[in-house]
Amino acid sequence: MMPATAPTAGRAPRPRLFAPPGVYRPQADTRLLAAALDREELAPGTAVMEIGTGTGALALRAAGRGARVTGVDVSWAAVVTAYVNALRRRLRVRVLHGDFAARTRGQRFDLVLANPPYVPSPEPRTPARGPARAWDAGPTGRLVIDRICELASALLRPGGVLLLVHSGMCGPQTTVRNLERAGLSARIVQRAAVPWGPVLRSRRAWLESRGLAEAGDAWEELVIIRACCP
């Protein structure tokens, strides 16, 4: 565990996010999840966890509204980056390295944010290292999504909310069903279309062969799923 708590301070101009090579930079999915976060009520002291915090962009957004925030990431580079960004913005964020379930075992949260790896990949498992850990998630893109669905009810307090973003290629209705099977109420609350990035373009033939894309596709659908614990 890294002792990643930064002191609070008064309002000041926000420095730009530190985003070194190898750490997932905020992109369209981050912005979509940020907009969903902005619609949630956060009382001072609300317990928030971000799964796969990356640069810490969303964790800092919640901390700036007075939430008590924990960010978790399997990448040491991301953990250090989020810690530095918390220091630079003088916001209090606890940043943990490792598996989100293992590092927060026994804790429950009012809000869980998740922008997990979700890009379908020819590899059967998630990468053990390297920047692709931030996006590759097995042949269906669901290796991490399914685990979040399975564990979400154990992470949330009664009335707690999960906000999850992923690609339409991964089967949003499957996510909704899996969350409902885990005892949560869930629905798709937002959709957006974004141009294919370089990773999808490099896998076009494979995606088409798997039936995950049609010939000529150039836009990817992103969805926000909101699930609530009774």
Secondary structure, 3 states (H helix, E strand, C coil): CCCCCCCCCCCCCCCCCCCCCCCCCCCHHHHHHHHHHHCCCCCCCCEEEEECCCCCHHHHHHHCCCCEEEEEECCHHHHHHHHHHHHHHCCCEEEEECCHHHHCCCCCEEEEEECCCCECCCCCCCCCCCHHHHCECCCCCCHHHHHHHHHHHHHEEEEEEEEEEEEHHHCHHHHHHHHHHCCCEEEEEEEEEEECCHHHHHCHHHHHHCCCCCCCCCEEEEEEEEEECC
